[in-house]
Amino acid sequence: MAGNSEPLSPRAKLAVTAGKAAAAVSRAAGRGSGSVIGGRVALKLDPDLLGRLAQHLDVILVSATNGKTTTTRLIAEALRASGPVVSNALGANMPAGITSALAGGSDAKYGVIEVDEKYLAGVARDTTPKVIALLNLSRDQLDRAAETRMLAEKWREGLAGTKAVVVANADDPLVVWAASSSPNVVWVAAGQEWKDDAWSCPACGGVMQRPGDDWFCGECGFRRPAPTWALSGDHVLDPHGSAWPIHLQLPGRANKANAASSAAVAAVFGVPPQVALERMYQVQAVAGRYDVVSFEGRDVRLLLAKNPAGWLETFSLIDRPPTPVVLSVNARGADGTDTSWLWDVDYTRLAGHPIFVIGDRRLDLAVRLEVAGLDFRVCETLDEAVQLAPPGRIELIANYTAFQDVRRRVGN
């Protein structure tokens, strides 16, 4: 249990101190939060530091293609009803960033940790989590993360026999297949808007049948498990069938699904759904996402969408036409350098909106919008796009590094 750890060794203490110093230098130089470089320095001095820092915590790991940063934040808020929490709230979700986050949580009871999909099995091995939340798997960063079925297989192998309670989305066949190797799974009916990565059976390769919200493989019998928690409209249904209202400041169906999974995680630690969901209302924005900022005399809402599934969900959030929309796409290392995913996004959903395109790969996006038959304007800068946009709040949708560029420009 948490709280029974031994004090850190002198080597571990030195690693933590050196990591914090490196992070401080990085921040002073204007190079970001410093969490990644700080973690790298610390792990260089003590390769086992992540496990040492986690040993006194009840660790919760959250992994998915979409929604893991928000869900991590919602779980952290819910669990604060039961004790202090340390979390990598800014989304540094690889081992170095996680190590930096835990280094600042010596008095915490819970460690709520977002984990990059590719690193889930290794981080789970190092931190001995009590709960692992698995939300979804879809195509993302194809040059780095490879094919979704391969990621699901890595999860399945890494989670086989885990002692953690796995809280998993019953509506995503890839997640169900990955989680099914675990002996203790809590299934949540959280929904799956994007289905284009789940038409073949992960177990046998057969064609999935998807009548309504159900799914099954007609060849091998692999099928959707019966959920014990469910998102139902604006309510979370708990294992006893009680309906608890969801009141969030975060917009959209996807965030209600995140809240349902978060309530199921909190319940493992004895936090009642009503208490968990009330605490989640405190979350107004997550690392800048959903913030409305004032820039050049205009209100601009900042929305992050990193892959086809994320863009699909985001299109459902924006105000109706003729609301102006600015789209920004980069293809730097943190985004994935392959922009072929642009062709998987149904941009016709933006018909009727005045559209302005910025970012490193604005011409790639312009070609895609041209093929979709949309009217748009390519701009060199955010300032130009905002100045040309017609009246009304501007919806700005950007992928990862483009989103960070925008936040720096608007001072968010």
N, C-alpha and C positions, 0 to 999 in steps of 0.2 A: 504493500500500500504506500501511497504518498506519505512523505514525512519521515521515513525510516532509513534515509540515505546516510552514508558516511560522509564526513567533510571532504572537500576537494583536496587532492594531493597538491604538493608544492608545484609540480609540473603543470597540473591543470590550472592552478591559480595564475601561474605565469602566462599560460596560453590565453586565458581570459583577459588579463591585463594588457597583454600585447595586442590582442584583437581589438579591444576598446580604443587603445591608442591609435592603431592604424585607421579605425573608423573615424576617429576625431580629426585626424589629419586629412582624410578624404573629404569630410564635410567642410573643413576650413578651406580646402582648395576648390570648393564648389563642384565637387564630383559626385554629388548625390548623398544618400543617407550613410554610406560607408558600411552598410551591413554585410555586403558580399565580401569586400576586401578584408574587413575585420574578421569575418568567419574563416576566410582562407588562411589568414595569418595564424589564427588560433589553432586551426586543424593541422597546420604544418608543424606546430610545436607539440601538439598532442592529438594524434589521429583518432584517439578514442574519446575525445572531449564531448561529442554530441551525446553519447550514451551516458557519460558521467553527469552531464548537466540535466539529463532527463530522469535520472534514477529516483529523485525525490518527488516527481510529479505524477499525477494521473494524466497521461498523455492522450489526446484525441487528434488523430490525423484526418485531414480532409483532402480528397483528391478527385479530380474531374477535369474534363476539357473546359467546361464553362461553369462559372458560378462558385468556384472554390474560395476565392477571396471574400466574396460576400457571405457565403455560408460560414466560413471561419469566423468572421466578425459577428454574425448572428449567434453562433454557438458560444462564443466568448462572452457576449452580453448576457445570454441566458444563464451560463454557469457562474457568473459573478454573483448571482443570488445565493450561491453556496460556498463561495470562497474566492480568494484572489487568483487572477488569471494572468499568464504570460502568453503572448501570441506574436506571430510574425505578421502583424496587421497590415504592413505595407506591401505584402505580396512577394518578398524575397523567399522563394519556395524551394530552393535547392539546398543541399546540405550546408553550404557555407552560410547562407542567409538564415537558415533555421538555427544553426549554432549561435550566431550573433544574437538572435532573438532570445534564446533560452539563457544566454549568459546574463541577461538583464532581469531574470526572474527568480532570484534566489529565495524570495519569500512567498512565491506562488504555490498554490495548491494544484492548479490545473495548467497544463500546457496545451493550448489549442493551436495546432500547426497545420497550415496549408502546405501541401507537398506536390511538387511537379509530378505528373503522371509517370514519367520515366524513372523517377527516383523513389517511388512509393515503397517498393519491396525492401530496398536497402535502408531507408529511414525507419521503416517498421521493425526491421531486424535490430537496429541500433537503439531504438527508444522504447521498445516493449509497450506499445500503446494499449490502453484499456478499451478504446473504441476507434474504429476506422470507418469513416463515412465516404461512400462511393456514390457520386451523383450521376455521372454520364460519361460516355466516351464517343468522340466524333473526330473527324479529320481535322488536323491542325498542325502547322509547321511540318509539312510533309518531308522536307529535306532533313529534318532533325529527328522527329518522333516516330517516323515510319508509319506503317499501316495500322489501323485501329485494332484489327484482329490480333496482331503481334503484341500490341500493348496489353490487350485483355489477357493474352496468354501469360505474359510476364506477371501481371497481377495475380492470375490464378495460381501460378507456381509459387509466387512469393507469399501468398496468403494461405496456402495449404496448411491446415492444422494450427493456424494462429489461435492464441488464447483470447484475442481481442473479440469484443462484440462488433460485428460488421453491420453497419446500418447502410443498406443498399437500395437503390432505385429499382423497384420491380418492373418498371416500364421500359427499361433499356436492356435488350437481350445481351449485349456485350458485358454490361455490368453484372447481370444475373449470372452469366456463365463464369465470369471472373470470381464472383463472390461465392459461388456454389462449392468451392473447394474448402470453405471455412465451416467449422462445425457449429457456429453460433451466429446466425444471421437474422437481423430484424429487417423485414421487407417494408419499404415505403412506396405507396403508389403516388409518385411525384410527377408523372407525366413525361412525355417525350415528344416535343414539337418537331424536331429534326429527325427524320427516320431514314435518311438516305445512306447511312452507314450501317443499317441493321436490317437489310433485306435478305441476307444469307445467314444461315444458321452457324453460329460460332462453334458449335459442337461437331457438326458433320458436314457443313457446307451446303446443305439443302436449302430450298427456298422457304423463307418464313411466310407464314400466313398471318395476316393482321386484320382480323375482323373487329371493327370498332376499336376499343382500347385494349383488347386482348391480343396476344400473339402466341404462336406455337410453330414448331417445325413438323410438317406432315410426314417427314421421313424418319426422324429418330425419336420424336416424342418430346423433345426439349420444349418447355413451355413456361409461360409467365407464372411465377409463384403467387400464392394468395398473400396479399399484403396484410400487415397488422396495423400499420398506420396509413393514412391516406389524405391527400389534398382533395377537398370537395368544395369547389367554388371558393368562397371566402372563409372556409373553415378547415381546421385540421381534425380528422377523426382519429381518436386514440384507440388502443387495443380493446377497450371496453365499449366502443361505439359512441362515446360521448363526442359531441362536436364543439370545438373551441374556436372562437372567432379570431381571425388574423387581422390585426390593424398595423400596417406598416407605413412608414414614410417613403420607403423605396417602392418604385413603380413596377407594375407588370406581373403577369402570371408566373414567370420564372422565379421571381423573388418570393412569391407565395410558396412555390415548391421548395425553395431553399429553406423557408421558415418551417415547413412540415418536416423536412429531414432534420433540421436543427432541434425541433421539439422532441423528436424521437431520440436524438443523441442526449439531450439534457435529461430525459426521463431515465436513462441508464444510471445517472448519478443522483436520482431521487428528486430532481427539480420538476414540479408538476407542470403540465402543459400551460395552464393559465398563467402561472408565474413566468415561465420561459417566454411565452408569446408577448406578454406585457412588457418585458424587458427589451424584446427585439424592436419595439416601437421607438426606442431611443435612437436607433441607427438612422441617420439622415442621409449620409453619403459614405462611400467606401473608397478610400484612397483617391478621392476626387471624382469618382463615378457618380453620376446623377446630380452633381453640384450645378447650380445655376449661378453663373458669374456675370459681372458687368464688364464689358470690354468695348471700347470705342463708343460708349454711350448706348450699347445694346445688351439685352439679356441673352446669354448663350448657355444652353444646357449641355453639359459634357457627358457623352455616352461612349462607353468602350465596347468595341466588337472586334474580336480577334480572328474569327473563323466563320464558315458558313452558318453553323448553328447559332452562334452569337449574333450575327447580323440579322438572321431571321427573327430572333426574339426581340432585338432592338427595334426593328421596323414596326413591331406591334406596340411599342411604347410612345412613339413620337406623335405630336399633335397632327391633326388632319391638314390636308392642303387647304389654303396655299402657304402653310408654314414653310419658311425657307430652311433648307438642309445643307450643311457643309459636310462633305465626306473627305477624310484624310487617310491615306494609306502609305506606309513605308514598308520596306523589305530589308531591314537590318537584321543583325544576328539574333536579337531577342524576338523578332517577329517571325523568323523563318524567311529565307531568301527566295523561296518559291511562291510566286503570286498566282499560280494556276488556279488556286481556290476561288479567285474572283469570279470564275466562270460557273461556280456551283451556287452562287448567291442569286436569288431571284430579285433583281433590282427593279423589275417592273412594278413592285409594290410602292415605289417612290413616284409613280406617275402622278402628275398634278402638282408636285412640289417644285418650287424653284431650287435647282441643285447647283452647288458650287464645289469644285474638286480641287484639293490641294494635297501636299505631301510629296515625298520623294518619288513615289510611283504613280503620280497623278495621271500620267499619260497612259499607263496600263489600265487604270480605272476608267479613263475617258474612252478607250477603245471598247471596254465592256459595256459602258452605258450607251455608247453609239449603237452597238449591236442590239441592245435592249430597246432601242427606239425612243430613248428619253432625251429631253432637252436639258442641257447643262452648260456650265461655263467653267473653263479651266482657269485657275488663278495661281499666281506665283506665291502668295502669302495669305495667312489667315486675315491680316489686316485688310487686304484687298477684297477678300471674299465677304467679310463683314460689311465693308463699305458699300458693296454692290447689292447686298441682300435687301429685298423689299421689307417693309415694316413687319413687326411681330417678333416674338421670341425665336431665336435661331436654335435649331437642333444640330449639334455637332457630333458626328459619329466618326470615331477614329480607331485604328488598330493600335497595338501596344506602344511602340516607340513614338508613333504619331501623336498618341494621346499624351504622352509625357512632354513632347515638344509643345503641344497646345497649352498644357498646364503651366509650363515655364513662361510661355508668352503672355498668358493672361494673369500671371502672378498667383496661381492657385496652389 
